[in-house]
């Protein structure tokens, strides 16, 4: 597999004003089955790093990072997110 593709973000969309629960479900859909089983919402961090920004640090049960999901674009038809996996 091409390393460039492995490091490319996964993307997903959610409806405007989606809740954290709706965003979490979309994140799980993008993760691999193994990552999905390891993801622990209670340990994950939901952050607003700056005005209008949003990031979710997806963590495992042991507290280690799986991925970071970042709000990349807000549109009338919905919000675009990108997920960057930890190497």
C-alpha positions, 0 to 999 in steps of 0.5 A: 500500500502507498504510504501517502494513502496510509497517512491521508485523513479519512473523511466523513460528514454529519448534519448541521448541528450534529450532537457529540453522540452523532459525531462519535457514531460517524467516527466509529464507522470510519475506524477499522473494526479493531480500532472500533473495539478499542475506542473508549468514549469515556477516555476520549477528549472532546475539545474546542481548541479555538472559536468555531473549532472542534476536535475529538481525540479518540482514545483506547481503554488504556488512554493511548491515542487511536486518532484525532478527528478535526472539524475541517469545514462547516457548510449549510448542508453539513459539517465535514470532518477529517480523521488522522490516525496515530502512527 
